[in-house]
Amino acid sequence: MDAARTARRLGADEALIVYRRDRTHMPAHAFEADEAVEEGIKIKWLAAIKGIVGPELTIETTTLDAEGHPQPTGQFETLSADAVVLALGQTTESGFLRKVPGLTFGADGTIVVGFDMMTGHRGLFAAATRSLASGRSQSPSATATRSAEYRRVVARRALPSVAKGAGRIIRDVAPTSL
């Protein structure tokens, strides 16, 4: 929720959270979702990002089993985004990231990023406690804010329309346990 709210505060016209469970089964507090919606964040419940190719994201609709765990349905849609902030939690199904051109991974499986939090795939940023190239520890919210601020500077130089808030930011939230 924090990354999507930060994106809005930094000028994104639209921020959308793609979340594979429903509101009842999310690990976040209900007030966090309420506050995000009050700030204009849209939430796409029961959906998961299955692939990213350029600005296009493949989203699969999910359903919940008897234990409340998300299950794939085979129903897909495509969304476009100027930026994607992946908030993956502790354990996730993030294998699709290995197919993204330019991404490199450390020996421990973390995504390698530069000082600006950008990955080897231009325009794709990673923000998490363990993603700092320097080895320093920083909260996901702090690294998301840092990468969003850097992206805003880059956008102002390269894409004036994005800097004015024409961008669409999508945040994917995956729970810490399946």
C-alpha positions in Angstrom: 0.0 0.0 0.0 2.8 2.4 0.9 4.5 2.3 -2.6 1.2 3.0 -4.4 0.4 5.9 -2.0 3.9 7.2 -2.5 3.6 7.1 -6.3 0.3 9.1 -6.1 2.0 11.6 -3.8 4.8 12.0 -6.2 2.5 12.9 -9.0 1.2 9.7 -10.7 -2.3 10.3 -12.1 -3.2 6.6 -11.5 -1.8 4.0 -9.1 -3.3 0.5 -9.2 -2.5 -2.3 -6.8 -2.8 -5.8 -8.3 -3.4 -8.2 -5.5 -4.0 -12.0 -5.8 -6.3 -12.4 -2.8 -9.5 -10.6 -1.8 -9.7 -7.9 0.9 -10.7 -10.4 3.6 -7.6 -12.5 3.1 -5.0 -9.7 2.8 -2.3 -9.6 5.5 -2.4 -5.8 5.5 -4.7 -4.0 8.0 -8.1 -3.0 6.6 -7.4 0.7 7.4 -4.4 0.6 5.1 -6.6 -0.4 2.1 -9.2 2.2 3.2 -6.6 5.0 3.4 -5.1 4.0 0.0 -8.6 4.1 -1.7 -9.3 7.5 0.0 -6.1 8.8 -1.7 -7.3 7.6 -5.1 -5.5 4.3 -5.3 -7.3 1.6 -7.3 -7.1 -2.0 -6.1 -7.6 -5.0 -8.5 -8.5 -7.9 -6.2 -8.1 -11.5 -7.1 -5.5 -10.9 -9.8 -1.8 -11.6 -10.2 0.9 -10.4 -12.6 2.1 -13.3 -14.7 4.4 -11.5 -17.2 5.9 -8.2 -18.1 6.9 -7.3 -21.7 7.8 -3.7 -22.1 4.9 -1.6 -20.9 2.4 -4.5 -21.1 1.5 -6.6 -18.1 -0.2 -10.0 -18.4 -2.7 -10.3 -15.5 -4.3 -13.5 -14.5 -7.6 -13.6 -12.5 -7.3 -15.8 -9.4 -9.8 -17.5 -7.2 -9.5 -18.6 -3.6 -9.6 -22.2 -2.5 -11.2 -23.5 0.7 -8.2 -22.3 2.8 -8.2 -18.9 1.2 -5.1 -19.5 -1.0 -5.1 -18.0 -4.5 -5.5 -20.4 -7.4 -5.0 -19.6 -11.1 -8.1 -19.5 -13.3 -6.6 -19.3 -16.8 -8.4 -16.0 -17.5 -6.0 -13.3 -18.6 -6.0 -9.6 -19.4 -3.4 -7.1 -20.5 -2.7 -3.8 -18.7 -0.3 -1.0 -19.7 1.9 0.8 -17.2 4.6 3.4 -17.3 6.2 1.8 -14.2 5.7 -1.3 -12.0 6.6 -1.5 -8.4 6.7 -5.1 -7.3 6.2 -5.7 -3.5 6.8 -9.4 -3.3 6.9 -10.2 0.4 9.0 -13.0 1.8 8.1 -15.9 -0.3 6.4 -15.5 -3.7 5.9 -17.0 -7.1 8.2 -14.6 -8.8 9.7 -17.0 -11.4 8.4 -14.8 -14.2 11.0 -12.2 -13.2 13.8 -14.5 -14.5 12.3 -14.1 -18.0 12.6 -10.3 -17.9 15.5 -9.2 -20.2 18.3 -7.5 -18.4 17.5 -8.6 -14.8 20.3 -10.1 -12.9 20.1 -11.9 -9.6 22.5 -12.2 -6.7 23.6 -15.6 -5.3 20.9 -15.3 -2.7 18.2 -14.8 -5.4 17.7 -11.0 -4.8 17.5 -8.7 -7.8 20.6 -6.7 -8.5 20.0 -2.9 -8.6 22.0 0.2 -9.1 22.4 3.2 -6.7 19.1 4.5 -8.2 17.3 1.2 -7.5 16.9 0.5 -11.2 17.5 -3.0 -12.3 19.3 -4.0 -15.5 16.0 -3.6 -17.4 15.6 0.1 -18.1 12.7 1.6 -16.3 12.2 -1.4 -13.9 13.1 -0.6 -10.3 13.3 -3.0 -7.3 12.8 -1.9 -3.7 13.1 -4.2 -0.8 15.0 -4.6 2.4 17.7 -6.8 0.7 17.8 -5.2 -2.7 20.5 -2.6 -1.9 23.6 -3.1 -4.0 25.6 -1.6 -1.1 24.5 -4.3 1.3 22.9 -1.8 3.5 19.5 -2.6 5.0 16.6 -0.2 4.3 12.8 -0.6 4.6 10.9 -1.4 1.4 8.9 1.8 1.8 12.2 3.8 2.0 13.6 2.1 -1.1 10.4 2.4 -3.0 10.3 6.2 -2.2 14.0 6.5 -3.3 13.4 4.7 -6.6 10.2 6.7 -7.2 12.0 10.0 -6.6 14.8 8.9 -9.0 12.3 7.8 -11.6 10.5 11.2 -11.3 13.8 13.0 -12.0 14.5 10.7 -15.0 11.0 11.2 -16.3 11.2 15.0 -16.1 14.3 14.8 -18.3 13.2 12.2 -20.8 9.4 12.1 -20.7 7.8 15.4 -19.8 4.2 14.0 -20.0 5.0 11.4 -17.4 6.6 14.0 -15.1 3.3 15.9 -15.2 1.5 12.8 -13.8 0.4 11.1 -17.0 2.0 7.9 -15.8 0.2 4.8 -14.5 2.0 3.0 -11.7 1.0 -0.5 -10.8 2.0 -2.2 -7.6 1.8 -6.0 -7.3 1.4 -7.2 -3.7 2.0 -10.8 -2.9 1.5 -12.2 0.6 4.3 -13.6 2.7 2.8 -17.1 2.7 0.8 -18.9 0.1 
